[in-house]
Amino acid sequence: MSDEQVRLGELRDEIDQIDQKIMELISARAACAQEVAHVKMTANPGQDVFFYRPEREAQVLRRIKEQNPGPLSGEEMARLFREIMSACLALEKPMHIAFLGPIGTFTQAAALKHFGHSVVSVPLPAIDAVFREVESGAAHYGVVPVENSTEGMINHTLDMFMSSPLKICGEVQLRIHHHLLVSPKHGDQEITRIYSHQQSFAQCRQWLDTHRYGIERVTVSSNAEAARRAAEEPGTAAIAGDMAAELYGLQKLANSIEDRPDNTTRFLIIGREEVPASGHDKSSILVSMRNKPGALYQLLEPFHRHGLSLTRIETRPSPSGTWAYVFYIDFEGHMEDEQVRKVLAEVDEEAVELKRLGSYPIGVL
Ligand SMILES: O=C(O)C(=O)C[C@]1(C(=O)O)C=C[C@@H](O)C=C1
């Protein structure tokens, strides 16, 4: 045996022993989570038990990132723990997560990034269907896109909050990479049509104008649907992400064709209950103001005076009348915080209506 083979043998023995220890520790952790479930159930007999605790998960993942000794990156280590917690939660209660489908969309990728792979993910055809599925209790939580760094807000999601009783329980951001995809079945056939979702076309507009100018662009309901069509129809391509490419066995003709290298979409987790403070939270509200001079100033001034940082303000037409507006506002802090309580009490006095959409941990992964 060469020196190299001897050394490799020693290192692999060491890895086997470490794996054994990791397995025993993960099993001990899973048994602990089972015990946690038992405590939750006996403490709340006959009531809805909330097995999924977003604030606790955020605290665990933050601590892992902060205390990670390396050489793996904090993000990588947190992703591993994300999956361990997901498996532990599934032992307590398998979670059903509704998302804007079909399977293979970026929303599904966001759902799995946030909840890990041990959930049952349920594709639904539209944003309002995701809301309904969670409202009815058929799914525990839902995942919907809310904004893209290149294209702006997803208005349909914002407008759903005007009438829905659901709360925002979390957020997750996903870097969006689009690829130009073709089926290997169709050989080198010339591409005469490209399918994609309207948002993806918008995010790749410059690239398409430069590299595929004049080729017909056909908008379909999702990237996954675009990939499905490209897999079936010779002479067509799709713009979609990795999940859809893998699902339909497509090949990349061009990689990461989004115009902006930081192209990111933010998704919201919607659920039926309020989330306690995790220590690093954000809140969202909807406010409708009387249509009078200085209304926006009056609305924002208390945030400034109490030192609360706004992360997003968006205006939507009010369903109640022409030229009336509703403001959708995200800010740092939790509704249990003293400062936030004071600001919202002041806003409530001036507003026609103030709707608290929820406080939730700032995305960790
Ligand atoms: O701490 C809890 O409440 C748990 O249920 C345990 C645990 C975990 O595995 O750490 C699992 C699921 C929850 O979403 C949060 C944390």
Ligand as a Chemical Component Dictionary entry (heavy atoms), coordinates in Angstrom:
data_LIG
# 
_chem_comp.id                   LIG 
_chem_comp.type                 NON-POLYMER 
_chem_comp.pdbx_formal_charge   0 
_chem_comp.three_letter_code    LIG 
# 
loop_
_chem_comp_atom.comp_id 
_chem_comp_atom.atom_id 
_chem_comp_atom.alt_atom_id 
_chem_comp_atom.type_symbol 
_chem_comp_atom.charge 
_chem_comp_atom.model_Cartn_x 
_chem_comp_atom.model_Cartn_y 
_chem_comp_atom.model_Cartn_z 
_chem_comp_atom.pdbx_ordinal 
LIG O1  O1  O 0 -38.548 24.792 19.594 1  
LIG C1  C1  C 0 -39.589 24.321 19.142 2  
LIG O2  O2  O 0 -40.711 24.823 19.381 3  
LIG C2  C2  C 0 -39.541 23.144 18.262 4  
LIG O3  O3  O 0 -40.581 22.665 17.859 5  
LIG C3  C3  C 0 -38.215 22.578 17.847 6  
LIG C4  C4  C 0 -37.779 23.054 16.468 7  
LIG C5  C5  C 0 -36.315 22.585 16.224 8  
LIG O4  O4  O 0 -36.124 21.562 15.583 9  
LIG O5  O5  O 0 -35.406 23.259 16.718 10 
LIG C6  C6  C 0 -38.663 22.473 15.432 11 
LIG C7  C7  C 0 -39.678 23.168 14.853 12 
LIG C8  C8  C 0 -39.987 24.566 15.182 13 
LIG O6  O6  O 0 -40.375 25.269 14.039 14 
LIG C9  C9  C 0 -38.869 25.230 15.875 15 
LIG C10 C10 C 0 -37.839 24.544 16.413 16 
# 
loop_
_chem_comp_bond.comp_id 
_chem_comp_bond.atom_id_1 
_chem_comp_bond.atom_id_2 
_chem_comp_bond.value_order 
_chem_comp_bond.pdbx_ordinal 
LIG O1 C1  DOUB 1  
LIG C1 O2  SING 2  
LIG C1 C2  SING 3  
LIG C2 O3  DOUB 4  
LIG C2 C3  SING 5  
LIG C3 C4  SING 6  
LIG C4 C5  SING 7  
LIG C4 C6  SING 8  
LIG C4 C10 SING 9  
LIG C5 O4  DOUB 10 
LIG C5 O5  SING 11 
LIG C6 C7  DOUB 12 
LIG C7 C8  SING 13 
LIG C8 O6  SING 14 
LIG C8 C9  SING 15 
LIG C9 C10 DOUB 16 
# 
